[in-house]
C-alpha cells in the first residue's frame, strides 16, 4: 500500500486555507490584532533567528496549546487575535493551519513561503545573542 506523499497533503491544505503574502505579513508585524505563531523546532529558532514578538508553539504541541479544554492550553493562542502561522518554508504551517481550521479555529492564516521567505524579503529577524 502506497502512502499519500506529504507534498500532496500540503497542496490539499493550501487549497483550503488562506495564505498571507510575505510583504503583507511584514506590514502586519506589531499590530495589536495579529499574533505571529512560530511552529518551528526550538533548534531552528536558535540557528536561524526569530520574527520579533512571535509566539513559539512547537508543531507537536500546537493543537494541545490551542484547545482551551486542554491542560496544556496557552491563552495567547485563543485570545481572538488573527494568527499567522509559519515554519521554515510553509509546509508544516500549511498543515497546521488546516488542522486548526478543522478544530474550529477562525482567523488563522499561513505565511507565504515561511520564515525563509520572510528573511529573503527583508523582514525583521531577532538572533540569539
C-alpha positions as CSV (number, residue, x, y, z in Angstrom):
1,X,0.0,0.0,0.0
2,X,1.4,3.4,-1.0
3,X,1.2,6.3,1.3
4,X,0.0,9.7,0.2
5,X,3.0,11.9,-0.3
6,X,3.4,14.8,2.1
7,X,3.6,17.2,-0.9
8,X,0.1,16.2,-1.8
9,X,-1.1,16.8,1.8
10,X,0.4,20.2,1.7
11,X,-1.2,21.1,-1.7
12,X,-4.6,19.8,-0.4
13,X,-4.2,22.0,2.7
14,X,-3.2,25.0,0.7
15,X,-6.4,24.7,-1.3
16,X,-8.4,25.1,1.9
17,X,-6.5,27.8,3.8
18,X,-5.7,31.5,3.4
19,X,-2.1,32.3,2.7
20,X,-0.8,35.8,3.6
21,X,1.7,37.2,1.1
22,X,5.1,37.9,2.7
23,X,5.1,41.6,2.1
24,X,1.6,41.9,3.6
25,X,2.7,39.9,6.7
26,X,5.7,42.1,7.2
27,X,3.4,45.1,7.2
28,X,1.2,43.4,9.9
29,X,4.1,42.9,12.3
30,X,3.5,44.8,15.5
31,X,-0.3,45.2,15.1
32,X,-2.2,44.5,18.3
33,X,-4.8,42.3,16.5
34,X,-2.2,39.9,15.0
35,X,-0.1,37.2,16.6
36,X,2.6,35.5,14.6
37,X,3.0,31.9,15.7
38,X,6.3,30.1,15.0
39,X,5.8,26.4,14.9
40,X,9.4,25.5,14.1
41,X,11.6,23.4,16.4
42,X,13.5,25.4,19.0
43,X,16.8,24.4,17.3
44,X,15.6,26.1,14.2
45,X,14.9,29.3,16.1
46,X,18.3,29.2,17.7
47,X,20.0,28.6,14.4
48,X,18.0,30.8,12.0
49,X,16.6,33.6,14.3
50,X,13.0,34.6,15.1
51,X,10.4,37.1,14.0
52,X,10.3,39.7,16.7
53,X,7.3,39.2,19.1
54,X,6.3,35.8,17.6
55,X,4.8,33.3,19.9
56,X,6.6,29.9,19.8
57,X,4.3,27.0,19.7
58,X,6.1,23.8,18.6
59,X,4.3,21.9,15.9
60,X,4.0,18.8,18.2
61,X,2.1,20.8,20.8
62,X,0.1,23.2,18.7
63,X,-3.4,21.6,18.9
64,X,-3.0,21.0,22.6
65,X,-1.9,24.6,23.3
66,X,-4.8,26.0,21.2
67,X,-7.6,23.9,22.8
68,X,-9.0,25.8,25.9
69,X,-10.1,22.5,27.4
70,X,-6.6,21.0,27.2
71,X,-4.4,21.0,30.3
72,X,-1.7,22.4,28.1
73,X,-3.7,25.4,26.8
74,X,-1.8,28.7,26.2
75,X,-4.1,31.7,26.4
76,X,-2.4,33.8,23.7
77,X,-3.5,31.1,21.2
78,X,-7.2,31.7,21.9
79,X,-7.3,35.4,22.6
80,X,-9.2,36.4,19.4
81,X,-6.2,37.9,17.5
82,X,-5.6,36.9,13.9
83,X,-3.0,34.1,13.9
84,X,-0.3,34.0,11.2
85,X,1.4,30.6,11.4
86,X,4.8,29.9,9.9
87,X,7.6,27.4,9.8
88,X,10.8,27.3,7.6
89,X,9.1,27.0,4.2
90,X,5.4,26.9,4.7
91,X,4.8,23.1,4.6
92,X,4.3,22.4,8.3
93,X,2.4,25.6,8.7
94,X,0.0,24.8,5.9
95,X,-0.8,21.5,7.5
96,X,-1.1,23.3,10.9
97,X,-3.5,26.0,9.7
98,X,-5.7,23.3,8.2
99,X,-5.6,21.3,11.4
100,X,-6.6,24.4,13.4
101,X,-9.4,25.1,11.0
102,X,-10.6,21.5,11.4
103,X,-10.7,22.3,15.2
104,X,-12.9,25.3,14.5
105,X,-10.3,28.0,15.0
106,X,-11.1,31.1,13.0
107,X,-8.8,33.9,11.7
108,X,-5.8,31.6,11.2
109,X,-3.5,32.1,8.2
110,X,-0.3,30.8,6.7
111,X,2.7,32.9,6.0
112,X,3.6,32.6,2.3
113,X,7.0,30.9,1.9
114,X,7.5,30.7,5.7
115,X,10.4,32.1,7.6
116,X,12.8,31.6,4.7
117,X,10.7,34.0,2.5
118,X,10.4,36.4,5.4
119,X,14.1,36.7,5.7
120,X,14.6,36.9,1.9
121,X,12.1,39.8,1.8
122,X,14.0,41.7,4.5
123,X,11.5,41.1,7.3
124,X,13.0,41.9,10.8
125,X,14.7,39.0,12.5
126,X,16.0,38.6,16.0
127,X,19.0,36.4,16.5
128,X,20.3,34.7,19.7
129,X,22.9,36.9,21.3
